[in-house]
Amino acid sequence: MASDRGTSGIGPRKGERWGALLVLVALSVLFLAPFGWMVSTSLKHESRIFTRPGEPPQWIPTTERTDEQGRPLVTWQGRPGVDLGRDADGRHTLLIGDEQVQAWPEDFAVQQRMGLHWENYARAFEMMDFVQNLRNTLFICVAVVLGTLASCSLTAYSLARIPWRGRTALFFFCIATMMVPYQVTLIPLFAVYSRLGWVGTFLPLIVPYLFGTPFYIFLLRQFFLGIPQDLSAAARIDGCSEFGAFAHIIVPLSKPALATTALFMFLFQWADFLNPLIYLQDDRHYTLAIALQQFQSQHESAWGPLMAMSTVITLPIIALFFLTQRTFIQGITMTGLKG
């Protein structure tokens, strides 16, 4: 009887786990579908990005068939031929048998074969100064991450580990600033930076983070509070200064929280669109987010290269998250030291 009860108890729990797993898989597929469509579109020939009326969406990428001379094979009014190129107006010159005809892209079909159309990536890099935009983005991201780690960790250490009058009130005031919408301070900040002559440079995107960010001050303070005070007291007894205790005791024990702060800030700066749009005026200073928007506005019909560049910009963030996932989870869940 005991064996039967144990078996019947395991069955429903196992069924519940499988049910939860299926729900999570379905939700994952749902959330991954837009990214999958973007990657698939970046590897399609432009004639297959938008299917003709009545045709289902095409998920599997295809590329054009070509002849011995590398010219695309086409079908015009049921007759096979080759595409000789297009003029400035967008019309294509087709060689159908021994006859040349002028046709718009919607008047003929490009013959397809299974394969990856890597030409979209080559065109995307030709149409966008990717290296310069990447250099600008990385410079801002690295500078902001280093500034945030330095300012927020020192401020959080003072609020969590050093007893001084008014620190709790100052901490609450710091947290209260998180409730002020960014749009409220946008115009005053722009006026200040304009008076300082910073508009058009990277300074408005970097300098504010050298003075701390309330959310990360809160995150690090809560982590520092979980570290036993005995460690700092032992360091002071051994003659270590306050900064020495911070650098040699607290920082090594706080690597998960510091890594989480760095990851959050890097992801935010990499995808930030509003601040660079407001303060950067020279296209030589544009970040990847701004450059991608400019790419879309200048090449509205180049959906293949646009999706290719969007994929290139998105993949590093996905790879970074998966590589740092364990540290990221530790930084969020750990609240102190165990045993």
C-alpha positions as CSV (number, residue, x, y, z in Angstrom):
1,M,0.0,0.0,0.0
2,A,2.8,2.4,0.8
3,S,4.4,1.6,-2.5
4,D,1.1,2.4,-4.3
5,R,0.7,5.7,-2.5
6,G,4.3,6.6,-3.4
7,T,3.8,5.8,-7.1
8,S,0.5,7.6,-7.3
9,G,2.1,10.7,-5.6
10,I,5.0,10.8,-8.1
11,G,2.8,10.6,-11.2
12,P,0.8,13.9,-10.8
13,R,4.0,15.8,-9.8
14,K,5.8,14.4,-12.9
15,G,2.8,15.4,-15.0
16,E,2.8,18.9,-13.6
17,R,6.5,19.2,-14.4
18,W,6.0,18.1,-17.9
19,G,3.0,20.5,-18.3
20,A,5.0,23.4,-16.9
21,L,7.9,22.5,-19.3
22,L,5.6,22.4,-22.3
23,V,4.2,25.8,-21.4
24,L,7.7,27.3,-21.0
25,V,8.7,25.8,-24.3
26,A,5.7,27.3,-26.0
27,L,6.3,30.7,-24.5
28,S,10.0,30.5,-25.5
29,V,9.1,29.7,-29.1
30,L,6.6,32.6,-29.1
31,F,9.2,35.1,-27.8
32,L,11.9,33.7,-30.1
33,A,9.8,33.9,-33.3
34,P,10.5,37.6,-34.1
35,F,14.3,37.0,-33.7
36,G,14.1,33.8,-35.8
37,W,12.2,35.8,-38.5
38,M,14.8,38.5,-38.4
39,V,17.7,36.0,-38.9
40,S,15.7,34.1,-41.6
41,T,15.0,37.4,-43.4
42,S,18.6,38.4,-43.3
43,L,19.5,35.3,-45.3
44,K,16.8,35.5,-47.9
45,H,16.8,36.8,-51.4
46,E,14.9,40.1,-51.6
47,S,12.3,38.6,-53.8
48,R,11.3,36.1,-51.0
49,I,11.2,38.6,-48.1
50,F,7.6,39.6,-48.9
51,T,5.7,36.7,-50.5
52,R,3.2,37.2,-53.2
53,P,-0.6,37.3,-52.3
54,G,-1.9,33.9,-51.4
55,E,1.5,32.4,-50.6
56,P,2.4,31.4,-47.0
57,P,5.4,33.1,-45.2
58,Q,8.7,31.5,-46.1
59,W,10.8,30.7,-43.0
60,I,13.5,28.6,-44.7
61,P,16.0,31.0,-46.5
62,T,16.6,30.6,-50.2
63,T,18.9,32.4,-52.6
64,E,18.9,33.1,-56.3
65,R,19.9,30.6,-59.0
66,T,22.6,31.9,-61.4
67,D,24.0,30.8,-64.7
68,E,27.6,30.1,-65.6
69,Q,28.3,33.9,-65.7
70,G,26.8,34.5,-62.3
71,R,23.7,36.2,-63.7
72,P,20.4,35.6,-61.8
73,L,17.9,33.3,-63.5
74,V,14.4,34.7,-63.8
75,T,11.0,33.7,-65.1
76,W,9.0,36.3,-67.1
77,Q,5.5,35.6,-68.4
78,G,6.3,31.8,-68.0
79,R,9.5,32.1,-70.1
80,P,13.0,31.6,-68.5
81,G,15.7,34.2,-68.8
82,V,18.5,36.0,-67.0
83,D,18.6,39.3,-65.2
84,L,21.1,41.7,-66.8
85,G,20.8,44.3,-64.0
86,R,18.6,47.3,-63.1
87,D,18.8,51.0,-64.0
88,A,18.6,54.0,-61.7
89,D,14.8,53.9,-61.7
90,G,14.7,50.3,-60.4
91,R,13.6,48.6,-63.7
92,H,15.4,45.4,-64.6
93,T,16.7,44.5,-68.0
94,L,15.9,40.8,-68.7
95,L,17.3,38.7,-71.5
96,I,14.5,36.4,-72.5
97,G,15.8,34.1,-75.3
98,D,17.3,36.6,-77.8
99,E,15.1,39.4,-76.7
100,Q,15.8,42.1,-74.0
101,V,12.8,43.4,-72.1
102,Q,12.4,46.0,-69.4
103,A,10.4,44.9,-66.3
104,W,9.7,46.0,-62.8
105,P,10.6,43.6,-60.0
106,E,7.0,42.6,-59.4
107,D,6.6,41.6,-63.1
108,F,9.0,38.7,-63.0
109,A,10.1,36.0,-60.5
110,V,13.7,35.2,-59.5
111,Q,14.4,31.5,-59.7
112,Q,15.3,30.2,-56.2
113,R,17.2,27.4,-54.7
114,M,17.7,26.3,-51.1
115,G,20.6,28.2,-49.6
116,L,21.8,31.2,-47.6
117,H,21.8,34.6,-49.3
118,W,25.0,36.0,-47.7
119,E,25.0,39.0,-50.1
120,N,22.6,40.8,-47.7
121,Y,25.4,41.0,-45.1
122,A,28.0,42.1,-47.7
123,R,25.6,44.9,-48.9
124,A,24.8,45.9,-45.3
125,F,28.5,46.5,-44.5
126,E,28.9,48.5,-47.7
127,M,25.9,50.7,-46.9
128,M,26.8,51.4,-43.3
129,D,30.1,52.4,-41.6
130,F,29.8,49.6,-39.1
131,V,33.4,49.7,-37.8
132,Q,33.2,53.4,-36.9
133,N,29.8,53.0,-35.3
134,L,30.9,50.0,-33.4
135,R,34.0,51.9,-32.1
136,N,31.8,54.7,-30.9
137,T,29.4,52.3,-29.1
138,L,32.1,50.3,-27.4
139,F,33.9,53.5,-26.2
140,I,30.7,54.8,-24.6
141,C,29.7,51.4,-23.2
142,V,33.2,50.8,-21.6
143,A,33.5,54.3,-20.3
144,V,30.0,54.2,-18.7
145,V,30.5,50.7,-17.2
146,L,33.8,51.7,-15.6
147,G,32.4,55.0,-14.3
148,T,29.3,53.3,-13.0
149,L,31.2,50.6,-11.2
150,A,33.6,53.1,-9.6
151,S,31.0,55.6,-8.5
152,C,28.2,53.3,-7.4
153,S,30.4,50.8,-5.5
154,L,32.1,53.6,-3.5
155,T,28.8,55.2,-2.7
156,A,27.1,51.9,-1.8
157,Y,30.1,51.0,0.4
158,S,29.8,54.3,2.3
159,L,26.0,53.8,2.8
160,A,26.3,50.2,3.8
161,R,29.6,49.8,5.8
162,I,30.6,53.2,7.2
163,P,28.4,54.5,10.0
164,W,27.9,58.3,9.7
165,R,25.0,60.6,10.6
166,G,22.3,61.0,8.0
167,R,23.3,58.1,5.7
168,T,19.9,56.4,5.9
169,A,18.1,59.7,5.0
170,L,20.5,60.2,2.1
171,F,19.9,56.7,0.9
172,F,16.2,57.2,0.9
173,F,16.6,60.5,-1.0
174,C,18.8,58.7,-3.5
175,I,16.2,56.0,-4.1
176,A,13.4,58.7,-4.3
177,T,15.1,60.2,-7.4
178,M,14.3,57.0,-9.3
179,M,10.7,58.0,-9.2
180,V,11.4,61.2,-11.2
181,P,10.7,60.5,-14.9
182,Y,13.6,61.0,-17.3
183,Q,11.4,63.2,-19.5
184,V,11.1,65.8,-16.7
185,T,14.9,66.4,-16.5
186,L,15.5,66.0,-20.3
187,I,15.2,69.7,-21.3
188,P,17.0,71.2,-18.2
189,L,19.9,68.7,-18.7
190,F,20.1,69.6,-22.4
191,A,20.2,73.3,-21.6
192,V,23.0,72.7,-19.1
193,Y,25.1,70.6,-21.5
194,S,24.5,73.1,-24.2
195,R,25.8,75.9,-22.0
196,L,28.9,73.8,-21.2
197,G,29.5,73.1,-24.9
198,W,29.1,69.4,-24.5
199,V,26.3,68.9,-27.1
200,G,27.7,67.1,-30.1
201,T,30.3,65.2,-28.0
202,F,30.3,62.0,-26.0
203,L,30.5,63.8,-22.6
204,P,26.7,64.0,-21.9
205,L,26.5,60.3,-22.4
206,I,29.4,59.5,-20.1
207,V,29.9,62.1,-17.4
208,P,26.5,61.7,-15.6
209,Y,27.4,58.1,-14.8
210,L,30.6,59.2,-13.0
211,F,28.4,60.5,-10.2
212,G,26.4,57.3,-9.5
213,T,23.1,55.7,-10.6
214,P,20.5,55.2,-7.9
215,F,19.4,51.7,-9.0
216,Y,22.9,50.3,-9.0
217,I,23.7,52.1,-5.7
218,F,20.7,50.3,-4.2
219,L,21.7,47.0,-5.7
220,L,25.3,47.1,-4.5
221,R,24.3,48.5,-1.0
222,Q,22.0,45.5,-0.4
223,F,24.7,43.1,-1.4
224,F,27.3,44.8,0.8
225,L,25.0,44.6,3.8
226,G,25.0,40.8,3.5
227,I,28.8,40.7,3.9
228,P,29.7,40.1,7.6
229,Q,31.1,43.2,9.4
230,D,33.6,41.0,11.1
231,L,35.7,40.8,7.9
232,S,36.0,44.5,7.7
233,A,36.7,44.8,11.5
234,A,39.5,42.2,11.2
235,A,41.0,44.1,8.3
236,R,41.1,47.3,10.3
237,I,42.7,45.5,13.3
238,D,45.4,44.4,11.0
239,G,46.1,48.0,10.0
240,C,44.1,48.1,6.8
241,S,42.6,51.5,5.8
242,E,39.0,51.9,4.9
243,F,39.8,52.0,1.2
244,G,42.0,49.0,1.6
245,A,39.2,47.1,3.3
246,F,37.0,48.1,0.4
247,A,39.5,47.1,-2.3
248,H,40.9,43.9,-0.7
249,I,37.9,42.5,1.2
250,I,34.6,43.9,-0.2
251,V,35.3,44.0,-3.9
252,P,36.6,40.4,-4.3
253,L,33.5,39.1,-2.4
254,S,31.2,41.3,-4.5
255,K,32.2,40.1,-8.0
256,P,28.7,38.7,-8.8
257,A,27.0,41.9,-7.9
258,L,29.6,44.0,-9.7
259,A,29.4,41.8,-12.8
260,T,25.6,42.1,-12.8
261,T,25.9,45.9,-12.6
262,A,28.4,45.9,-15.4
263,L,26.2,43.7,-17.6
264,F,23.0,45.7,-17.0
265,M,24.7,48.9,-17.8
266,F,26.5,47.5,-20.9
267,L,23.2,46.2,-22.3
268,F,21.4,49.5,-21.6
269,Q,24.1,51.6,-23.3
270,W,24.5,49.2,-26.3
271,A,20.8,49.5,-27.1
272,D,20.3,53.1,-26.0
273,F,18.7,55.2,-28.7
274,L,17.2,58.3,-27.1
275,N,20.3,59.8,-25.5
276,P,22.6,59.5,-28.5
277,L,19.8,60.8,-30.7
278,I,19.5,64.0,-28.6
279,Y,23.2,64.7,-28.0
280,L,25.1,63.4,-31.0
281,Q,25.0,65.6,-34.1
282,D,27.8,64.3,-36.3
283,D,27.4,61.0,-38.1
284,R,31.0,60.2,-37.3
285,H,29.9,60.0,-33.6
286,Y,26.8,57.9,-34.2
287,T,26.4,54.7,-32.2
288,L,25.0,51.5,-33.7
289,A,21.4,52.2,-32.6
290,I,21.4,55.6,-34.3
291,A,23.3,54.3,-37.3
292,L,20.7,51.5,-37.7
293,Q,17.9,54.0,-37.6
294,Q,19.6,56.2,-40.2
295,F,20.2,53.1,-42.3
296,Q,16.5,52.3,-42.3
297,S,15.5,55.8,-43.2
298,Q,18.0,56.1,-46.1
299,H,17.4,52.6,-47.5
300,E,13.7,51.9,-46.9
301,S,13.4,49.1,-49.4
302,A,16.7,47.3,-48.5
303,W,15.0,44.9,-46.0
304,G,17.5,42.1,-46.4
305,P,20.6,44.3,-45.5
306,L,18.6,46.0,-42.8
307,M,17.7,42.6,-41.2
308,A,21.3,41.5,-41.7
309,M,22.7,44.5,-39.8
310,S,20.1,44.1,-37.1
311,T,21.2,40.6,-36.6
312,V,24.9,41.6,-36.4
313,I,24.0,44.2,-33.7
314,T,21.8,41.8,-31.7
315,L,24.0,38.7,-31.7
316,P,26.8,40.1,-29.4
317,I,24.3,41.0,-26.7
318,I,22.8,37.5,-26.8
319,A,26.2,35.9,-26.7
320,L,27.3,38.2,-23.8
321,F,24.2,37.3,-21.8
322,F,24.6,33.5,-22.2
323,L,28.3,33.7,-21.4
324,T,27.6,35.7,-18.2
325,Q,24.3,34.0,-17.2
326,R,25.7,32.2,-14.2
327,T,27.3,35.3,-12.7
328,F,24.3,37.3,-13.6
329,I,22.0,35.0,-11.7
330,Q,24.4,34.9,-8.7
331,G,24.4,38.7,-8.5
332,I,20.6,38.8,-8.4
333,T,20.0,36.0,-6.0
334,M,22.9,36.2,-3.5
335,T,22.3,38.4,-0.5
336,G,25.4,37.6,1.5
337,L,27.8,34.8,2.4
338,K,26.9,31.3,3.3
339,G,28.4,29.3,6.1
